[in-house]
Amino acid sequence: MLAEIRKQFYKDTLKELEGINGKLASDNIPPEEQSLIAEKVFSVSHQISGTGPMLGFDSTSLLAKKLESTFYDIRRGERKITPQLLWQTKRAIDAMIKSFNEENNSQ
């Protein structure tokens, strides 16, 4: 049962990370889309940091916690979305995808 839950979590979350990554690949993201991407990044990183450790995705969870914290601050209005932040987020998502795949394949 747990193996099935883990497999579904991996599949669904990887799809979400790849979707975010695709949107971040654009050089010119309109401001109205930036806020939607920010919400999605927060939501997915929150999901990974909360559920990931229970399913054996410990390293990915640590990366997700950093993103979650950053995008929590954005949601609260304490940080702004900048092109630099979006670029760093893309790099972080790339690292999370790599880590997620490695942890999945090692189980």
C-alpha positions in Angstrom: 0.0 0.0 0.0 2.7 2.5 1.0 4.7 1.6 -2.2 1.6 2.5 -4.3 1.2 5.8 -2.5 4.9 6.6 -2.9 4.7 5.7 -6.6 1.7 8.0 -7.1 3.2 10.8 -5.1 6.4 10.6 -7.2 4.5 10.5 -10.5 2.2 13.4 -9.7 4.8 15.6 -8.0 7.3 15.1 -10.8 4.7 16.1 -13.3 4.0 19.3 -11.3 7.7 20.1 -11.0 8.2 19.6 -14.7 5.2 21.9 -15.5 6.6 24.6 -13.3 10.0 24.2 -14.9 8.5 24.6 -18.3 6.9 27.9 -17.4 10.1 29.2 -15.8 12.0 28.4 -19.0 10.3 31.4 -20.7 12.4 34.6 -20.7 9.5 36.9 -20.4 6.9 35.8 -17.9 4.0 38.4 -17.6 3.4 39.7 -14.0 0.0 38.1 -13.8 1.5 34.7 -14.5 4.4 35.3 -12.1 2.0 35.3 -9.2 0.3 32.1 -10.4 3.7 30.5 -10.7 4.7 31.7 -7.2 1.5 30.1 -5.8 2.3 26.8 -7.6 5.9 26.8 -6.5 4.8 27.4 -2.9 2.1 24.7 -3.1 4.3 22.0 -4.6 7.3 22.7 -2.4 5.0 22.7 0.7 3.7 19.3 -0.4 7.2 17.9 -1.0 8.6 19.2 2.3 5.6 17.8 4.3 4.9 14.5 2.6 8.3 13.7 1.0 10.1 12.6 4.2 7.4 10.1 5.1 7.9 8.5 1.7 11.7 8.5 1.6 12.3 11.7 -0.3 14.5 13.3 2.4 17.0 15.2 0.2 14.3 16.6 -2.1 12.4 17.6 1.0 15.3 19.7 2.2 15.5 21.5 -1.1 11.8 22.0 -1.1 11.8 23.6 2.4 14.1 26.4 1.1 11.8 27.2 -1.8 8.8 26.9 0.4 10.2 29.5 2.8 11.1 31.9 0.0 7.7 31.7 -1.6 6.0 31.9 1.8 7.7 35.3 2.2 6.5 36.3 -1.3 2.9 35.4 -0.4 3.2 37.5 2.7 4.5 40.5 0.7 7.9 40.4 2.4 9.8 39.6 -0.9 9.2 40.5 -4.5 9.4 38.3 -7.6 12.4 39.4 -9.7 13.9 38.0 -12.8 16.9 36.8 -10.7 14.6 35.0 -8.2 12.8 33.3 -11.1 16.1 32.2 -12.6 17.2 30.9 -9.2 13.9 29.1 -8.8 14.4 27.4 -12.1 17.8 26.2 -11.0 16.3 25.0 -7.7 13.5 23.1 -9.5 16.1 21.5 -11.7 18.0 20.3 -8.6 14.8 19.1 -7.0 13.9 17.1 -10.1 17.3 15.5 -10.2 17.2 14.7 -6.5 13.6 13.4 -6.7 14.6 11.0 -9.6 17.7 9.8 -7.7 15.8 9.1 -4.5 13.1 7.3 -6.4 15.5 5.2 -8.3 17.4 4.2 -5.2 14.3 2.7 -3.5 
